[in-house]
Amino acid sequence: IHTNRYNLLTYSEDFSNAVWNKSNIHQIISNSIASPNGTLTADKILLKSGASYIYQSPNMINKYASASLSIYLKRGEVNSVRVQISTGGDYAEIDLINKVVIKSNRPTTCVDVGNDWCKVTQKFDGLSSGSPASVLLFVGSISGSTHLTGDGFYIWGAQLEQSNFAGKYQRVNSAT
């Protein structure tokens, strides 16, 4: 059986867009370096000191069904980041130097795709009735990590699908 899969996140390459909620972010530099597909569309997220993150919570997801996240990350001054697919306590810490998962409470992979980029994928099995109210994509600094205001990392191609596995990346450059 074939199901239609599509990216539930909007503005999947424009992290400066207002649809991406920001907490303690110093600046987002749009289109700052070449993305994994070779286009000049990857953004740089510059953090403030302390916990810093961006997130998007799509309305169209069935929070009780499986979902898969994929996102491309590259180190800047920040060598490791936290990736999370829900508002619960499950997350993954990603080492952007060695392109490996340091720690994870969910099935998570980090695959080297060339030019210092890694594709991070994470599986979400769905929420129970007593779980948090939403599913979101969260990318930010690791709690307790030391970084200075202006330190950052590169990001491109965020995707969230209602599926057991991450499919081919689909760019979404609009609110729908």
C-alpha positions in Angstrom: 0.0 0.0 0.0 1.4 3.4 -1.0 0.6 6.4 1.1 1.1 10.0 0.1 3.9 11.4 2.3 4.6 15.1 2.5 6.6 17.5 4.7 4.4 18.8 7.5 6.8 21.7 8.3 6.5 25.0 6.5 9.4 27.2 5.4 11.6 24.2 5.6 14.7 26.1 4.5 14.0 29.5 5.9 14.6 29.4 9.6 14.4 33.2 9.9 10.7 33.0 9.0 8.2 33.8 11.9 6.8 30.3 11.7 10.0 29.1 13.4 9.7 30.1 17.0 12.9 31.3 18.5 14.2 31.3 22.1 17.4 33.1 23.1 18.6 33.2 19.5 21.1 36.0 18.8 20.6 36.1 15.0 19.8 33.9 12.0 21.9 34.5 8.8 19.8 33.4 5.9 21.4 31.7 2.8 24.9 31.9 4.4 26.5 28.8 2.9 25.9 26.1 0.3 23.4 23.4 1.5 23.9 19.7 1.0 22.3 20.0 -2.5 24.8 22.7 -3.5 22.5 25.7 -3.5 23.2 28.8 -1.3 20.2 28.2 0.9 21.6 27.0 4.3 21.1 29.3 7.3 23.4 29.9 10.2 21.8 30.0 13.7 23.7 32.2 16.0 23.0 31.5 19.7 23.1 33.6 22.8 24.7 32.2 25.9 22.6 29.7 27.8 19.8 27.5 26.4 19.0 28.6 22.8 16.7 26.9 20.3 14.3 27.2 17.4 11.1 25.1 17.0 8.0 24.6 14.8 4.9 22.8 15.9 2.8 21.8 12.8 -1.0 21.7 13.2 -1.6 18.9 10.7 0.2 16.0 12.5 -1.7 13.2 14.2 0.2 13.1 17.5 -1.0 9.6 18.2 0.7 8.1 15.1 4.3 7.5 14.1 6.3 10.4 12.6 9.8 10.9 11.3 12.0 13.9 11.4 15.0 14.7 9.2 17.2 17.7 9.2 20.6 18.6 7.9 23.1 20.1 10.3 26.7 21.3 10.0 29.0 22.6 12.8 30.1 26.2 13.1 31.5 27.4 16.4 29.1 25.1 18.2 30.2 21.4 17.9 27.1 19.7 19.2 23.4 20.3 19.2 20.2 18.9 20.6 17.4 17.6 18.3 13.9 16.8 19.6 10.7 15.7 17.9 8.3 16.2 20.8 7.6 18.4 23.8 8.4 15.5 26.0 11.8 14.7 27.5 13.0 12.5 24.7 15.8 14.1 22.6 19.1 13.3 20.9 22.5 15.0 21.3 24.4 15.2 18.0 28.2 15.5 17.8 28.7 17.7 14.6 32.4 17.1 14.5 32.3 13.3 14.3 28.8 13.2 12.9 27.5 10.8 15.5 24.7 10.5 18.0 26.1 11.1 21.5 23.0 10.3 23.4 19.4 9.6 22.5 16.1 8.4 24.0 14.6 7.7 20.6 15.8 5.9 17.4 18.1 8.6 15.9 20.8 8.5 13.2 23.4 11.0 12.0 24.7 10.2 8.5 27.6 12.1 6.9 26.3 13.4 3.5 29.6 15.2 2.5 31.0 18.7 2.9 30.8 18.4 6.7 27.0 18.1 6.6 25.1 15.3 8.5 21.6 14.2 8.0 19.9 13.6 11.3 16.8 11.4 11.4 14.7 10.6 14.4 11.6 8.4 14.8 8.7 9.2 16.9 6.2 6.5 17.9 3.2 8.6 18.7 1.9 10.0 22.0 -0.4 8.4 24.5 -3.3 10.3 26.0 -1.3 11.4 29.0 1.6 12.7 26.9 2.4 16.3 25.9 -0.1 18.1 23.7 1.9 18.7 20.6 4.6 17.4 18.3 7.4 19.8 17.4 10.8 20.0 15.9 13.3 21.5 18.3 16.9 22.2 17.4 19.2 24.0 19.8 22.0 24.1 22.3 22.7 21.2 24.7 21.8 22.0 28.3 24.9 22.9 30.2 27.0 23.3 27.1 29.4 26.3 27.0 29.1 28.6 24.1 29.4 32.4 23.6 26.8 34.8 22.2 27.3 34.7 18.4 28.5 31.1 18.3 26.4 29.0 16.0 25.8 26.1 13.6 24.3 25.6 10.1 20.9 24.2 9.3 19.0 23.2 6.2 16.1 21.1 5.0 13.9 20.4 8.0 11.2 17.7 7.4 8.6 16.1 9.5 6.5 13.3 8.0 3.6 11.1 9.3 5.6 7.9 8.6 7.7 5.2 10.2 10.8 6.4 8.3 12.2 9.6 6.8 11.6 9.9 3.1 13.3 12.0 0.4 13.5 15.7 1.4 10.7 17.9 0.2 11.2 21.7 0.2 8.2 23.7 1.5 8.6 27.5 0.9 5.1 28.6 2.1 2.8 28.5 5.1 0.7 25.6 3.7 
